[in-house]
Amino acid sequence: MGNVALFQAAEAGAGIACFTQATVRGKPAHVLLSVEEYQRLAGGNTSIIDVLAMPGVEDIAFDPPRAVIHQRPADLS
């Protein structure tokens, strides 16, 4: 995997989010965050329903055509 170096980027308990950065061959490759910091950055515990909800679209008319699916027998020869 090459040379991997870990750097402690912040002190825990100092009012700063704690994370560790791993570099591979001198380039940043990965970051290890606390769960709390990840949730803060990711927006907390938002559900997919909340993300996809679009307030105000209730008044938009949406009447899609019915899908027509044609079936045919399987050819097992």
Order of alpha helices (4+ residues) and beta strands (2+ residues): beta-beta-beta-alpha-alpha
